[in-house]
């Protein structure tokens, strides 16, 4: 998915001739803290609520603030992870999309970006999750897949993350089944360190513990 495919048709833009009070009202109406400033289809920058509140008065025009606003943007043909990175780095509610020559294309709402990212990583699909902890050099995708498949399961999503502070490489696996005990046991048998797992047995174990506590109480 590329950036231009995530553009929202409902997000407004500001003109440099708009007064500050109108810009603040639009932000309030659309529940955002950023809006792009566009003049004759040219992207001029992304203005933040804080920039507007710093204006001398709310009758002042947006154009008077152009010298202090951000020029951040993503290219329409780039992968959507560029928009995700920009949103995370700058805490953006709206991600501007423009060509290299600043020709305006549109805006991506951070809420839409979050929903799509969740869909891409399979957050909306049923299944269990196993998190492995290992040395980065030990990561072997084919072996992990093989161990999962020997338990009649499939990997629907796999993500890796290296924690620089801890020096640990994490592999997060989303599976197409909730019963994980056999898969966890297989990983442990092959000397994989299972940091976490989230599936059906976590719920079942909680019920069992509650039941045991109840029986112990009744037997007092």
VOGU-3710 file (C-alpha; in Angstrom, 3 decimals, decimal comma):
1> xxxxxxxxxx> 0,000/0,000/0,000  1,375/3,431/-0,938  0,630/6,769/0,670  -1,752/8,113/-1,934  -4,055/5,114/-1,399  -4,626/6,154/2,230  -5,572/9,776/1,540  -8,750/10,948/3,253  -11,182/12,989/1,174  -12,813/14,453/4,277
11> xxxxxxxxxx> -9,868/16,306/5,821  -9,852/20,065/5,133  -6,909/22,270/4,185  -6,169/25,839/5,188  -5,530/28,785/2,921  -2,816/31,285/3,893  -5,591/33,908/3,850  -7,627/32,092/6,508  -7,758/33,842/9,888  -6,397/32,042/12,910
21> xxxxxxxxxx> -9,839/31,690/14,506  -11,144/29,766/11,467  -8,135/27,428/11,510  -8,700/26,695/15,201  -12,392/26,094/14,581  -11,633/23,591/11,797  -9,205/21,725/14,034  -11,877/21,543/16,704  -14,531/20,412/14,216  -12,334/17,606/12,836
31> xxxxxxxxxx> -10,707/16,722/16,168  -7,132/17,189/14,910  -4,200/19,299/16,089  -2,567/19,765/12,663  -3,782/20,975/9,276  -1,928/21,537/6,006  -1,721/24,989/4,444  -2,244/24,925/0,671  -2,229/27,779/-1,827  -3,211/27,184/-5,472
41> xxxxxxxxxx> -2,474/23,450/-5,139  0,977/24,101/-3,633  1,746/22,709/-0,212  3,164/25,433/2,047  3,506/23,528/5,313  1,768/21,864/8,232  0,473/24,187/10,924  -0,054/22,971/14,483  -2,577/24,092/17,033  0,284/25,438/19,139
51> xxxxxxxxxx> 1,434/27,673/16,254  -2,052/29,160/16,022  -2,358/29,714/19,763  0,934/31,638/19,686  -0,493/34,169/17,238  -0,950/37,694/18,603  -4,693/37,566/17,980  -7,197/35,247/16,335  -7,872/37,721/13,508  -4,323/37,313/12,273
61> xxxxxxxxxx> -3,958/35,461/8,967  -2,359/32,065/8,688  0,141/33,459/6,176  1,787/35,447/8,969  2,814/32,156/10,586  4,279/30,460/7,514  7,821/31,209/8,634  7,526/29,013/11,711  5,434/26,071/10,515  6,775/22,652/9,592
71> xxxxxxxxxx> 7,309/21,558/5,982  7,120/17,817/6,726  5,436/15,639/4,123  5,536/12,221/2,473  5,627/11,411/-1,213  2,451/9,887/-2,697  4,242/6,945/-4,349  6,207/5,892/-1,254  5,244/2,971/0,982  2,805/3,767/3,783
81> xxxxxxxxxx> 5,485/3,045/6,408  6,984/6,442/5,516  3,768/8,081/6,738  3,797/5,874/9,829  7,370/6,876/10,630  6,608/10,570/10,170  3,491/10,368/12,333  5,425/8,634/15,120  8,430/10,932/14,923  6,480/14,188/15,042
91> xxxxxxxxxx> 3,282/13,103/16,783  1,147/14,076/13,799  -2,640/13,917/13,676  -2,557/14,580/9,916  0,178/13,487/7,516  0,560/15,737/4,423  1,117/14,057/1,054  2,792/16,129/-1,657  5,074/15,684/-4,641  8,755/16,624/-4,584
101> xxxxxxxxxx> 7,890/19,995/-6,138  5,346/20,572/-3,318  2,352/19,922/-5,578  -0,478/19,123/-3,197  -1,942/15,595/-3,250  -3,875/15,179/0,012  -3,784/14,259/3,702  -3,715/10,997/5,629  -5,503/10,916/8,987  -3,385/9,278/11,667
111> xxxxxxxxxx> -6,468/7,355/12,842  -6,853/5,803/9,376  -3,142/5,021/9,321  -3,393/3,262/12,672  -6,385/1,203/11,528  -4,624/0,145/8,349  -1,425/-0,723/10,222  -3,440/-2,880/12,614  -4,991/-4,658/9,643  -1,576/-5,182/8,039
121> xxxxxxxxxx> -0,133/-6,837/11,140  -3,202/-9,024/11,552  -4,427/-7,397/14,770  -8,021/-7,798/13,610  -7,634/-11,508/12,832  -8,193/-14,265/15,432  -5,154/-16,243/16,496  -2,460/-16,618/19,096  0,796/-14,722/19,513  4,206/-16,018/20,535
131> xxxxxxxxxx> 7,170/-13,741/21,241  10,627/-15,280/20,960  13,811/-13,760/22,331  17,101/-14,609/20,649  20,434/-13,462/19,351  19,957/-11,656/16,049  22,398/-13,993/14,312  20,303/-16,997/15,354  17,173/-15,836/13,544  16,138/-18,381/10,895
141> xxxxxxxxxx> 12,737/-17,777/9,360  12,590/-21,160/7,651  13,259/-23,074/10,868  10,632/-21,098/12,804  8,073/-21,807/10,082  8,947/-25,495/10,091  8,505/-25,783/13,871  5,134/-24,060/13,694  3,935/-26,198/10,777  4,846/-29,428/12,573
151> xxxxxxxxxx> 2,040/-28,503/14,980  -0,532/-28,098/12,193  -0,415/-24,307/12,404  0,634/-21,499/10,093  2,268/-18,126/10,620  -0,045/-15,333/9,491  2,287/-12,507/10,500  5,894/-12,255/11,666  7,626/-9,119/12,922  11,098/-8,578/14,296
161> xxxxxxxxxx> 12,438/-5,886/16,592  15,917/-5,268/18,010  15,943/-3,549/21,393  19,113/-1,454/21,398  18,930/-0,804/25,133  18,726/-4,474/26,069  20,634/-5,820/23,074  17,839/-8,337/22,500  16,264/-9,439/19,225  12,525/-10,157/19,484
171> xxxxxxxxxx> 10,481/-12,179/17,001  6,711/-11,778/17,292  4,688/-14,483/15,573  0,941/-14,320/14,903  -0,575/-17,769/14,314  -3,824/-19,045/12,847  -4,753/-20,945/16,021  -5,314/-20,065/19,658  -4,182/-23,331/21,254  -0,455/-22,679/21,678
181> xxxxxxxxxx> 0,789/-25,108/24,308  2,169/-27,661/21,819  3,859/-24,953/19,728  5,392/-23,320/22,790  6,655/-26,711/23,958  8,188/-27,341/20,532  10,063/-24,042/20,588  11,326/-24,736/24,084  12,402/-28,235/23,073  14,541/-26,685/20,335
191> xxxxxxxxxx> 16,091/-24,235/22,835  14,126/-21,173/21,769  13,453/-18,709/24,560  9,731/-17,926/24,669  9,304/-14,504/26,271  5,504/-14,341/26,068  2,582/-16,143/24,541  -1,033/-15,113/24,282  -3,655/-17,648/23,337  -6,486/-19,799/24,551
201> xxxxxxxxxx> -4,544/-21,494/27,315  -3,823/-18,168/29,008  -7,569/-17,757/29,532  -8,055/-21,407/30,439  -5,218/-21,308/32,970  -6,754/-18,252/34,599  -10,097/-20,067/34,908  -8,361/-23,120/36,337  -6,506/-21,036/38,910  -9,724/-19,319/39,935
211> xxxxxxxxxx> -11,443/-22,691/40,227  -8,622/-24,100/42,375  -8,721/-21,065/44,653  -12,480/-21,493/45,042  -12,152/-25,195/45,898  -9,413/-24,455/48,430  -11,625/-21,822/50,029  -14,634/-24,185/50,213  -12,499/-26,911/51,760  -11,409/-24,661/54,609
//
